[in-house]
Amino acid sequence: MDKRKLEESLFKGLMIASILIVTCSLLAVIVVVVLKGVPALSLSMILQTSKGGYYLGKEGGILNAIVGSLYVAGGATALAFVISLPVALYLEEYAGRSKLASFVRLSLDVLWGVPSIVYGAFGFTIMLYLGMRASLLGGIITVALLVLPIMIRAMDEVVRMVSLELKEASYALGATKLETVLKVVSRQALPGILTAVLLAFGRGIGDAASVLFTASYSDYIPASLLDPVATLPLAIFYQLATPFPKVQQRAYASGLILLVMVLLISVASRLLTKKFTKYVIR
């Protein structure tokens, strides 16, 4: 057999094997969580907050953790978005191929790979220095720092894909640099920007290490930004850490709820991207 055909067949086989490994791993996680979580799932678990003795096998639910996760991830995503979009637009439209842009992109890539526990430790240190206690605000800021590199780099990539001819046509019609960036580039990159936001939200809602010391935990839904807050990942962790089989099974039910939330985010990302792509000029 020709050497080139042999190499092509080999790498094609490796690619197929990689796809099968990823797909089977995802299916295995879903099957295990569903099979172990469904028997413990109940309406009261979703609609009630934790009560005294919940982690000892008594009555209650994880509504406080569900709402808390939405608060933390939603607030962090909104905060990160306010910072990320201007940075991404600046990197591509103003900084261009400068050394500053290259340095910023490299820094963001490094930050993307930093473990979330490091962000948690950093946030906790800053909170101690400022005299803050663990709270919803601390969790939001820490998770925002965690998802910031992800959001900026994702937005940066989609902004770079906007057609140069389209921008030149805007300039030819008399638009300024700022008007082109805000009314042309941002509109054309909107599907990718929405995907970046939902990707960051999904990353933030599923993280436990970054909020372990900064958001603490509470059996109640927070009434202000300075109250401690529960999150689903930490609820799962605490339930698995108990010696009671009934509570451990509830952890899988909590994991199922979190899995459904992340899957819904992924589906929403696809639908929104498809909806707004029809306005993109290629």
C-alpha positions, 0 to 999 in steps of 0.5 A: 500500500502506498505510504501516503494512503497508509498515513491517511488511513492511520490518521483517519482511524485515530480521528474516528477513535477520538470521536468515539472516545469523546462521545462514549465518555459523554454518554457514560456520564449522562447514563450514570447520572440519570440512572442514579439521580432519577430515583432520588429526584422529586418535586420537593427537592427542586422547590424547597430550600435546605432545612435542618438535617437535610444533609443527614437524610431529612426533608428539604431541597436544593432550591437555594443552591439552584437559585444561588448558582443562577445568581452567581453565574448570571452576575459573573457573566454580566460583569465579564461581558461588560469588560470582555466586549470592549477588550475584544473589539479593541484587540482586533480593531485598534491594537491589530497585530501590535506587540501589546495585542499579542501579549494580551492574547498570550496572557489570556491564554495562560489565564484560561488554563489556570485551575479554578481553585487558584482563582478561588484562592486569589479571590479569598486573599483579596477579600481578606485584605479588603475585610470582606466576608464570603458572599454572593458578591465575592462569588460573582467577582471571582467567577467573573475573573474565571470566565473572563479569559474564556469570553474575551478570547472567544469574542476576539476570534469571532470579531477577527472573522468579520469580513474586511471588505464589509468594514472597508465598505462602511468606511467608504460610506463615511462611517467613522472607526467607532461607528463601524465597530459598534454598528457593523463589526458588533452586529456581524459578530453577534452570533459568536458573541452570544455563543461566547456569553453562553459558553462562559455562563455554562463554565461559571455555573458548573464550577465549585472550586472558585466559590468554595471560599468566596461564596461560602454556603447557605441554606437560604436564598440570598437577600443581598449581595453581601449574604452567603450563597449556595451553589449546585456544585458545592451542594453536590460536593457536600452531599457526596461527602456525607456517609448516608447513602440516601444523601449521596443518591441525592447528590446524583439528583443534584448533578442531574439538575445541573446537567440539564441546566448546562444542556439547556444552555448549550441548546439555547446557544445553538438556537440563538446562533442559528437565529442571528446567523441569518443577519450575517453577511458572508 
